[in-house]
């Protein structure tokens, strides 16, 4: 996984209300719920001041982790 600095320095194409923007994220964080693959969420500020969150990366499941569909069997 790239570091947070690399994620924050990259431009992403964000679509909001049918308009596409090329923006850099203001903030990024990792969400990794138990038993699920993780995702990286980024916060973007649009030119009109609106803040939107988008998933910018999906992480592969951890090695040795069972898929969610098999849990509880």
Backbone torsions as a table, in degrees:
resi	resn	phi	psi	omega
1	UNK	NA	134.9	176.7
2	UNK	-67.2	156.0	178.8
3	UNK	-71.1	165.7	-179.2
4	UNK	-63.4	-32.8	179.2
5	UNK	-62.2	-40.7	179.3
6	UNK	-66.4	-38.6	178.1
7	UNK	-65.8	-42.2	-177.9
8	UNK	-72.1	-26.0	-178.9
9	UNK	-83.7	-16.6	-175.9
10	UNK	-85.8	147.1	174.6
11	UNK	-91.8	138.9	178.6
12	UNK	-121.0	148.7	175.4
13	UNK	-90.5	116.8	-176.6
14	UNK	-112.9	132.8	176.0
15	UNK	-110.5	127.2	179.7
16	UNK	-141.4	122.3	-179.2
17	UNK	56.3	37.8	176.4
18	UNK	81.5	0.1	179.8
19	UNK	-109.8	135.0	179.8
20	UNK	-98.7	137.1	178.7
21	UNK	-126.6	149.1	170.2
22	UNK	-107.3	109.1	-173.2
23	UNK	-132.8	157.5	170.3
24	UNK	-101.1	141.1	-180.0
25	UNK	-70.4	149.7	175.7
26	UNK	-84.3	-35.9	-175.9
27	UNK	-149.4	151.1	176.3
28	UNK	-142.4	145.9	178.8
29	UNK	-148.7	160.4	-178.3
30	UNK	-98.5	131.9	171.9
31	UNK	-115.2	121.6	179.7
32	UNK	-138.0	84.2	177.7
33	UNK	-64.9	150.6	179.2
34	UNK	-57.7	130.7	176.9
35	UNK	80.5	5.3	-179.0
36	UNK	-126.6	151.8	173.7
37	UNK	-66.1	151.7	-177.7
38	UNK	-84.8	162.3	174.4
39	UNK	-135.0	155.3	174.3
40	UNK	-108.1	123.1	-179.7
41	UNK	-106.4	140.0	179.1
42	UNK	-125.4	147.4	177.8
43	UNK	-103.5	127.4	-179.6
44	UNK	-119.4	142.9	174.0
45	UNK	-105.4	120.8	178.0
46	UNK	-79.1	161.0	-179.5
47	UNK	-58.0	-26.9	179.0
48	UNK	-84.6	3.5	177.3
49	UNK	96.6	-8.0	179.3
50	UNK	-71.5	138.6	176.6
51	UNK	-102.6	131.4	177.7
52	UNK	-130.1	149.3	176.3
53	UNK	-110.5	141.5	177.5
54	UNK	-142.5	147.8	173.3
55	UNK	-77.7	123.5	-178.3
56	UNK	-107.3	-13.0	-178.8
57	UNK	-159.2	141.0	173.3
58	UNK	-112.2	132.9	-178.2
59	UNK	-95.7	147.1	177.8
60	UNK	-70.5	157.0	176.8
61	UNK	-60.8	151.6	179.4
62	UNK	-68.8	150.1	-179.7
63	UNK	-64.9	132.2	178.5
64	UNK	86.3	-3.6	179.8
65	UNK	-85.5	135.3	178.3
66	UNK	-78.7	147.6	176.2
67	UNK	-61.2	153.8	-176.9
68	UNK	-59.4	-36.2	-177.5
69	UNK	-62.2	-23.7	-177.3
70	UNK	-91.6	-10.6	-176.3
71	UNK	-68.2	143.9	177.7
72	UNK	80.3	11.3	179.1
73	UNK	-101.2	NA	NA
